[in-house]
Amino acid sequence: MPERKDFGDALVKAALAPIQAANARLGEGAISEGVAALSKAELLAGLRQGIDKAAVVFKFRSVDVEALLPWDELLPALDRLEAAQIAAMRALQQHTSGTGGPLSGPTQGSAPDGRKQTGTEVLFKVAKRFAADPRICGPLEGLATQVSGWEMLVSQCGDRLESSPLHARFARRKLLVLVALLVVVLGAFSVGARSGYKKKTIDDARARVDAVLRAEDPCAAEGLAPGDIALATPEQVTAEKSRLEACASGRARAKYVAACETLAKNFEAGKLSPDDLAIAKDAAPRLERAQKRELGLPDLVATPKDMPCQDSPSKDRFFGTYATAAAESTKVWAEATRVSDDLCDALRGKDFATKPYRNELSRRAEPAAAKAILSGKPEDMELGQKLCDFAASFGIERGKKCTGLAAVVAKKR
């Protein structure tokens, strides 16, 4: 029967295999290849292989072994090691690009024997060979320190497995098998029958739970029988909770998307409801002003991103209606001198060629241009040109006065 030590050794040996492979490359003098082999992906793959091999020792599932490991320490350690490995690789690459050839330079000592040493020892010896060049030595020592921490964590994981209750569970399971065999030999068929029936009941319940949890619709989990959940594994109970949460989240999202679609339709129709305004949130006051054709000067600098439901499929359905409301908000154009580029582009369209805003802009521009031509005052010239240019930005043809003012301004330049 496997011993406790076999449990931990199986994990440690497999988890440290990538480091031993890197040691071999470093021992051969292939420093860049050896450092590259110490990637986060390789080390994590080695650890997961160790988990699988350890699980095989006592015929447990890999998830049972995985649950015993301190992932809140392992994953941050891997992240730190990855950062150190990237820094070391960058230093080696900079050295190679600077010298135009493979890694070489001032070294001390001989290449380490990676077969008889830990990854930490090998890396420190390699770093020592480049002691004269801190640009290489420093990153290599930093990587060695992180590898040391990783080797220590892996060793602690092995200890943790050896002291875990899984071995006792394995022993109890073996004992139960022997007891069951003894019961069979003694003819206690009734006990065996009851045990088999109970196991079948549990297995059938868990199979039904599995089938529901595999369904495409997460809301199918709502139909699980309480009796089946009572016999489910902890993993199944957790999965059921996740599926129910996904169901609730999906329904909330669908409700929100539908509400945004309704808001877009009602805004186009000019019939906003209290529910629509609640969905519009901060954009609600602006939509109400647009619906009443009472937009103000700040509203003219709005863009499509200022419209509601920007995280829904309906996000692009608002600005066209908003542009129509702006074009028909006559009062605001009596003072407007600036609009957003998006609104300007929208109002230049042929659908807005007869909208009231164009008449208002022409009404303001021509008299201002005439006044500027007659007075010749700089402030009148500036205002007249500004209003003429503003009207022209919407594709409105310049009138005689605006054309004349442009000629006067051109002569003065």
Steps between C-alpha positions, in 0.01 A plus 500: 500500500640847415644697793440864591846592370412365155213748487719809550796368299285447191396866498843645582685293240267597215470864610879545507557318169494826296769646728716188456457531123607864521799395714608259227498779242689733733751225572562469126575871482173585322416782741228675297324167432528399866349829622226478235408154631414655839183661367183529705318274252760221532505514881120508527476206258751309713298570815177382338672186378618446857141536622384237251781261594435546873130433445585173325696377804185465710251490214345836585374767263745773407259764635522339846878538499482847346269619779773425757754738345552864612409667172492841667878457544581300186348732239658823636834316522466397135420860404813625679709227340361587158595867547853402605532256207389767252754742648776239470404418140500869413847544648632200305340622177645849545842348555466283189381791283781717635776248428349365179549138606406234754536578871865530594716738695694529820430184699630347816494129581375217286154401379287348780396136509120535485440130570619516862373841611176689556385762253593768753858374533549471126366850433713659772809328356412621150447852637836482678671432169384846388581679822694762304187601307219597742260546208498122458597390849225699676201366301637143521533527879147644518371202302697262724334650807151449352585144392616435856164618631320280248704191590427561867126540431494177298677319783244637746222379271653151515504520881141618501388203291686258723327641810158532333200282591495350150734221606270415788207507263686264270574264790140515618380432150725194476377386841140546395565288195645225717207523741257486212674190366486345845129576523448335164699195610293481818180525297380841621320551172243732651765755603657482158163538334413807708840651434466436129153649496618811683796539268276462198261758641786745552657426162166540321433830679845633414461388139174695475669804653788470251258484208328821612828680567618414147188653343559806281241705689630583850141550616448125465662478846178644646332167421734286712318297762593583861556129565757479219684809627510347848697205355720711270875538539641829640623582150150448360348719770748775415430460129125517562546828686708640214239394243220662702703821525566488125129449443411803712769708332384396154141589577603838642706568186214397271261722695741793471554447125123484445451817707763680290324386182170634634667827600641542148157435341320736738762772451454475124123521551530792745323314781741444788358320804623510863655156443684635195641791699615263773695294245645818343652599837718813466391551140132521598481884539662549158257256336206681658624834365548338159146360508364851575728657237649718773868412479744752647847612398681225703282241326641596160845367587365152583643200314371145441686392814281733706195298401361232736545121481855517364555141618204361305426418134272807490780750564510632141125560471481821701722760338307527171180582688696733725638686195143548373399644836800737488407617150145573616597674827466844339575718801846362568623592151443868575808484724693192385859547381636152561384139458672163522658360185262202515192724513636724224559196277149374567334836426679532168299204371231550235229398749563827686506733197164660588528504877439830689854524632632583151272802464602623844870471423456687169287762675780568746794481260388737221412801722820454701702495178323813371568682826866402489541626143340836584676562832836348421556454872725206589253358751215516246722346233598215733139429605367520145767266366445258791124479436546465122755222548278331758205493258723380216626210715152347468513519122285817488587705191655838584271796428604819326601675821706206627666472161574871501640489851730217402634713214557798733684283752714350222605847380604606848733204538 
